[in-house]
Amino acid sequence: MSSLHEGGRPTARRSAGVPGSVWAATGFWLLFALVSFFAASDSLAADNRDPEVDLVTSQLGPGTVGAKPAMATSGVIAIVVGMVTLSLVLLLLSRRGWSRFALVSVGAFGAISLAWDARWEVFPAFGLLLLGSVALMLPASHRFLRAG
């Protein structure tokens, strides 16, 4: 093999930057986290008062009807999913290859929990889950995460 000083052809150097597919995946996962936070705020801000509960309570007394919990469980799950997604995106950008598997797992759990609660946010969440997963499957993403 000839070196550059001996007149040989210089070899192509790989870019040390983050490839576009990883940036695209990062964007999709950040949007997924935003959808999750929006679903949480929408769930926690919802008025849990049911008019029929008020009617029965006024007729039969305050101890006859059990109240709904003060904090919606789906809202708490959505907040946790959003925070974990943000931390996994940071780990993805720091070349932790295992974070792509964790991102897909947490994303699937978050989307399924939104679907279980019959939230309309499940549609953009599943779309962003799909786009973020596909962006992480591209060869440039694998090379970037394997080099770290």
Secondary structure, DSSP 8 states (H G I E B T S, - for coil): ---GGGT---------S--HHHHHHHHHHHHHHHHHHHHHHHHHHS----HHHHHHHHHH-TTSS----SS-HHHHHHHHHHHHHHHHHHHHHTT-TTHHHHHHHHHHHHHHHHHHTT-TTHHHHHHHHHHHHHHHHSHHHHHHHHH-
